[in-house]
Amino acid sequence: MKKLLFILVPLVLMAFDSNAHAFGYDLNGLTGLETGWVYFKIGFQHIIPYGFDHILFVLALFFLNPNLKAVILQTTIFTLAHSITLGLSMIGKISPDTSVIEPIIALSILFVAIENLFTAELKWWRLILVFAFGLIHGCGFASALMDVGVPEENQLSMLLTFNLGVEAGQLAVITMAWFLIAKWFNEMSWYRARVVIPISSVIGCIALYWTIERAFFS
């Protein structure tokens, strides 16, 4: 129970600071390698500690089926999808409206959390949904890079290092959740009733709050 509270309490606190994506980097005078490292850190920090909404999305994916291979497959598909829209945003092919994208991101979290309440199996079509949601989240990631800017001469490599940072952040979230919860309890008969459903319910409530906040009060 203490381990469960260790997860639930921070989740509730996250709800009240869902858009705290603050980055302060001066890229002037940096070498290409140093700049790449900066973008890797920005990508990682967009998940940990600033990406509360993306953390909840990854956790919602994780708690349906804590099998590491299944979760890593989903997050990899998610990363590939958000790389597409992130890249298109960076080269000016699409111009996402954050007032529209942010509520949809919250809705994607709400959808996955609700799904966890009604099914205990990873269905094949969830991979399609994860890809679709990844396209939406990629539009949200674009705002983080736009704040910093991407040098045209190193655009591809900077996008790559940013995405690697995002993937590293997601894997860190998965690893922590697995070591804190799933490793010890996922084989227990009560795992779904006492872990999956309560955590998914909290995630769903937070996502619903964010959806309303972003749609009507941002």
Residue pairs with C-beta under 8 A, 6 or more apart in sequence:
3 180
3 181
3 184
3 185
4 181
4 194
4 195
4 198
4 199
6 180
7 177
7 180
7 181
7 199
8 198
8 199
8 202
11 56
11 59
11 199
11 202
11 203
11 206
12 202
12 206
14 52
14 55
14 56
14 206
15 52
15 205
15 206
15 209
15 210
17 52
18 52
18 53
18 106
18 210
18 213
18 214
19 102
19 218
20 50
20 52
21 46
21 50
21 51
21 143
21 144
21 147
22 50
23 42
23 45
23 50
23 144
23 147
23 148
25 38
25 42
25 148
27 35
27 38
27 148
27 149
27 151
30 38
32 154
32 157
35 151
35 154
35 158
36 154
36 157
36 158
36 161
37 161
39 145
39 148
39 150
39 158
39 159
39 161
39 162
39 165
40 161
40 162
40 164
40 165
40 168
41 165
42 144
42 145
42 148
42 162
42 165
43 161
43 162
43 163
43 164
43 165
43 166
43 167
43 168
43 169
44 165
44 166
44 168
44 169
44 172
45 51
45 165
45 169
46 54
46 141
46 144
46 165
46 166
46 169
47 54
47 55
47 58
47 165
47 166
47 169
47 170
47 172
47 173
48 55
48 169
48 172
48 173
51 169
53 105
53 106
53 109
53 140
53 207
53 210
54 137
54 169
54 170
55 173
56 109
56 113
56 203
56 206
56 207
57 78
57 105
57 108
57 109
57 112
57 133
57 137
58 75
58 78
58 170
58 173
58 174
59 173
59 177
59 199
59 203
60 109
60 112
60 113
60 116
60 200
60 203
61 71
61 74
61 75
61 78
61 112
61 130
62 71
62 173
62 174
62 177
62 178
62 182
63 116
63 177
63 195
63 196
63 199
63 200
64 112
64 115
64 116
64 119
64 120
64 122
64 126
64 196
64 200
65 71
65 121
65 122
66 177
66 178
66 181
66 182
66 186
67 122
68 174
68 178
70 122
71 174
72 171
72 174
73 127
74 126
74 127
74 130
75 167
75 170
75 171
75 174
76 167
77 127
77 130
77 131
77 134
78 130
78 131
78 133
78 134
78 137
78 170
79 134
79 163
79 166
79 167
79 170
80 131
80 134
81 130
81 131
81 132
81 133
81 134
81 135
81 137
81 138
82 134
82 135
82 137
82 138
82 141
82 163
82 166
83 138
83 159
83 163
84 135
84 138
85 94
85 96
85 134
85 135
85 136
85 138
85 139
85 142
86 138
86 139
86 141
86 142
86 145
86 159
86 162
86 163
87 159
88 94
89 95
89 96
89 138
89 139
89 142
89 146
90 142
90 145
90 150
90 155
90 159
91 155
94 139
96 139
96 140
96 142
98 140
98 143
99 214
99 218
101 136
101 139
101 140
102 140
102 214
102 218
103 210
103 211
103 214
103 215
104 136
105 136
105 137
105 140
106 207
106 208
106 210
106 211
106 214
107 207
107 211
108 133
108 136
108 137
109 203
109 204
109 206
109 207
109 210
110 204
110 207
110 208
110 211
111 129
111 133
112 129
112 133
113 200
113 201
113 203
113 204
113 207
114 200
114 204
115 126
116 196
116 197
116 200
117 197
117 200
117 201
117 204
120 192
120 196
141 162
141 166
145 159
145 162
150 158
150 159
151 158
181 195
185 191
185 195
